[in-house]
Amino acid sequence: MNEGDMKEQQFKPYTPKQAMLMLANLDEMIPEKHLVRVVDEMIDRLDIVPLKR
């Protein structure tokens, strides 16, 4: 496959504190000390520049 054949990668924005249609946000729904908060923090720190090549 040639480089010209590849489409540019697009990432959808991830906003966990965004308000939802139910007038609640994920931050309110997840307990303060839940493990998913650690995972979320680690993902935010990932360098995705190499993935965009």
Buried (B, 14 or more C-beta within 10 A) or exposed (E): EEEEEEEEEEEEEEEBEEEEEEEEBBEEEBEEEEEEBEEBEEEEEEEEEEEEE
